[in-house]
Amino acid sequence: MKPFWSLALLATMFMMVGCPDSGGGPESGSTSGGSAGGEELRGKIVVDGSSTVGPIAKAVIEQFAKLHPDVRVSLAISGSGAGLKKFAAGEIDICNASRKIKDSEVEACQEAGIDFVELYIAIDGLTVVVNPENDWVESLSTEDLKTIWVKGSEVKKWSDLGKEGYPEEEIKLFGPDADSGTFDYFTEEILGERGNIRSDYQPSANDNFVVTGVEGDKHALGYFGYAYYVENKDKVKSVAISHEEGEPVAPTPETIESGTYSPLSRPLFMYVRKDALKRRQVVAYLEYVLSDKGREIISETGYVRLSDDQMAEQEQKLAEAVASQAGE
């Protein structure tokens, strides 16, 4: 799956799959069969949230449509934070997130009477990238990243890092905007607290904007999810990261899965309204995400799939949530 979001759409890219809606929506559970296991389903599912999880969702939707062509799935990419606001407002069924839901967001859901289930679906390695022509950076420490990105940073040029061979050229910085779960994760893990970041960088909700920015400037630096690096290896170069006193570690499926790519390995989530689980098309979609085929798709998009035991835990969590809605 090639993650490509149009620059013109940025935070709101919609993809509709299948036939025109037959009346099923966030508020409707119309089906022409009573089972997610092969019988005909129809209706609507509304999904929004993380651009990092977006490639997984897009690929799943395309394959799911082949099995259930009368289910209409809309996918928007507005970022984890913006998606969770819509989720708490009852506007969407599923929110993709590249970070764990915050306490304030849980409270917003509770105040709105929205009960939900959290599904852990994959592992990502947030990847720091430079231009392929950059021949002076092979690795950076987490302290280097903090020095560059922290609010009030005096680092303007590569030479300001005080390392031999770093040129006296301005660093052009590209990264996610403040609605992104990737932004939250990076600023918390690298900078110590959310939002503690310099303002003179080019932010975007569109990860391909970051790809294009780094590709277009020899002295650029950026970061995004691992799938975007995998898809753009010919355009950007990944940077190995060292943490504390450890050796530099490059992001790979193996280092991300093992956690040795620390602290930038992170879980990816789907948050699901429990009342949406009364609709069979929603259950079928989530079962597909957690199926063997769904795990294959996760690997194909460049992320690390969960172990058998981890996925079994998520399947059980989903089954229990579905059962909790059966009597309501």
N, C-alpha and C positions, 0 to 999 in steps of 0.2 A: 504494500500500500504506500503510495507516495503522498506524504502530507503536503498539500499545496492550497493555502487559503489566499484568495484574491486580495491584493492590497486595498482595493476599493471598498472591500467589505469590512476589513479590520475586525472589529469586535462583534459583528453580527452577520455571520455567514449561515445561510439556511440551505439545507439539502433535503428535498422531499423524495421519498422512495416509495414506489408502488402505485396503486391506483388511487383516484380521487377518494377522499375520505367519505366513508359511508355512514357518517354520523357519530363514530366513536371519537372521543377526544379526552382531555384530562378528566372531564366529568362524565364520560360515557364508557361503558364496557361492552358495547355491542359485539357479538360474535355470532357466527353461524355454526359453531361447534362448541362443545363444552370442555375441550381438552387442548392443552398446549402440545400434546404429543402426536401431532400429525394431522389432526382434524383442521378443517378450514377455519381461519381466524380473520377477523376484520376489525377495523377501528383505527385509533390514532394513539401515538405515543409522542410525548414532547420531551426532548432532551436538550440540555444546555450546559455550559460550563467551560471547563479547562481546555485550552488549546493543546496542552500536552497529551491529554487523554483523547483529544479529537481524532487523531489518526486511527486509534483503536475503534472508536465508536463508528467512524465513517466506514471502515472495512467491515465491521460486524453488520452494520445496517445493509450494506450492499449484498452480503451473503444471506442475511436473514430474509431479505425481500424475495430471494429465489424460492425460499420455502413457504413464505406467507405473503404472496403478492398483493393481497387485499388489506394488509396492514400498512398504514401510512406513518412513517417515522420522520419527524422533523428534528434536525440537528442544528443547533446554534452554537457558535463559539464566542462567548463573551468573557471568558476567564472564570477561574474558580470563585473569586469573591462576588463578581456580578451574578454568576449563576446561582450561588447560594442565596443571594438576596431574592431572586426570582422564585427559588425553591421555597423560601420562608413565606413568600407572598402567595403561594399556592398556584403559581403560574405554570409550573412545569412538573413533570412526573419524576424525572431523573436528573440529578446534577452530577456531572463528571467533575472530579476535583483532583488536583495534583498536590493537595495537602489535606491534613485532617481538619474537620470542621472545628471552628473556634467556639469557645464557651458562649460568646456573645451571639453567635449564629444559632447555637442550640437554643438559647433563651428566646430568640426571635421566632424560632419554630414552635416552641412551647407556647408562647403568647398567642400565636396564630392557630393553635390547636392542631399542629401538624406533627404527627408521629412518623418516624422514619427508621430505615434500616441502613446500616453502613456496610458496604461490600468492598472488601480489599481485592483488587483484581489483577494487579501487576506491580513490577518494580521498575523504577526509572533511575538513571544516573544523570543528574544535572551536569551538562557538559559545557566546559569553558572552551571557547574557540578563538582562533586568530586567523589571519589571512594566510593562505598557502605560501606566499612569498616571504612571510616572516621567518627569517633564518636565525633569530637570536633567542627565541623562546621555545623551549621544549617542555619545560615544567614551571609551575609556580606553586608557592606554598599558600596555605589558607591565610597566613599573615600577609603575604603579598597582595592577595585579593582584597583583604580588608583595607590595607593601606591605599590601594587604588580606588576602591568603591565607597569607602565610608564618608558620611556627611562631613564636610569641611576638609576633605582631602586636599593636600597641597601637591599631589602628584598630577602634573600636567603632561609631562613628557616621559617616554620610556626611561630615559637616563635618570629621571628623578628617583627611580627605585634603587639607584646606586650599584647596579650590577655591571660587570665588565661586558662590553660589547653591545650594551643597550643604546640605541641611537638617541640623539637629541631631536626627536620627532614627537609631535603631539599624539597622545593616545586618543583615538576616536572610540567612544564607548557606546555600545548598543545593548539593550536588554528589555525584558518584559515591563509592562506598565503595572501600576499599583493594584489593579484588579486581578492580577495573575497569581495563582498559587505558587508558581515558580519564583516570582518576585518575593512572596512571603517567605518561602523556604530559604532562598538565598540570603535574604537580609537577616533572617533570624539565625541561621547556622553560621554564616560568615561574618556578619556585621554586628551580631549580638542582640539585635532587636529589630522587629518589623519596621520598615520604613526609614531606618537609619542610614540613608544612602544619599550620595551627592546628587544634585539636581541637574548638573550639566552633562547629561547623557541623553541619548535618543531612545525614548521608551516607545513600545508598541504592544498592542494585544496580539499582533500577528507575528508569529515566530519566523515566518519567511522574510519579514522586513529585517529582522536581525541577521538572517543568513545573507540577504542582499547587501546590507550595510557592511558586514565584515568582508564579504567577497570583494566589495568595491573599493576597499582602502587597505593598503599594505600595513598600516599602523593601527588597525582596528582591533578591538577586543569585545567579545560578547558571550552570552550564555543562554542555553535553552535545554529542552529535554533531549535525551539520547537519540530518539527516533529521528529527530530533525538533523542531527549530525550524521547518522547512518545514511540518510537519504541524500545528504549533500557533501559527502566526503571529497568530491572533486572540486568543491567550492570553498571549503573551510578546513582548517586543521585543528584537531583536538589538542588540548594541553593536559599533560599529566599533572596530578595534584598531590602534593605532600601535606600531611597534617601533623602538627606538633613535631615530634622528632622522627617521624617515619619517612620512608623512601617515597619518591614520587610514584604514583599509581595512575595508569591510564584507564579511562573508562572502556570496559569491554563487558559483554554479557556475563563472563565469569567473575570479574571483579565486582560488578554491580550486585550479582546474586549473592556472592560470599560476604559482601559488606566491607571488603578491603578497600573499595573505592569510597573512602570515608572523608568527610561527612556528607558527601553529595549523593549517596544512594538514598532513595526515598520511595515510599509506597504510593500507589495510585488508587483512587477510590471511585466508586459510584454510590451516591446517596439516593435512596428511593423512598418516595412517600408510601407509607404502608397502605393507605386507602387505595392507591393505584394498583395494588396487588389483587384487588377484587376483579380486575380486568384481565382476562386470560392472555390477551396479546402482550401485556406488560410482563407477565410471568414467563411467557414463552421467550420473549426477548432476553430477559435476564438469565434464564436457563441456558440459552444459546451462548451468551457471554461466558458462562462458567463451564461450558461443555469442552470436550477435547478439541472440537473444531475452533471454539473461541480461543482456547489456549494457543492453538496453531497460529491464529490470526495475530495474537499478541506478539508472538515471536517474529512473525513476518513483518510486523510494523516496526521492529527494532527494539522492543522492550523485552524485559525478562519476565517469563511467566512464572506463576507460583508452583510450588511443589505439589505433588499429589495430596499430601496431608493438608497443606494450606488451602488448596482448592476445595477439598472435602469439607473443611470447616465452613467455608463460605456457602457451599451448597446446603449444608445443614442450617445455617443462619437464614438463608432465603426460604427454605422449606418451613421453618418455624414461623417466620414472618407471614408467609402465605396462610398457614394454618390459623394464625391468630386473627386473620380477617374473615375466615370462613363463616364464623357464627355471627358476624356483625351485619 
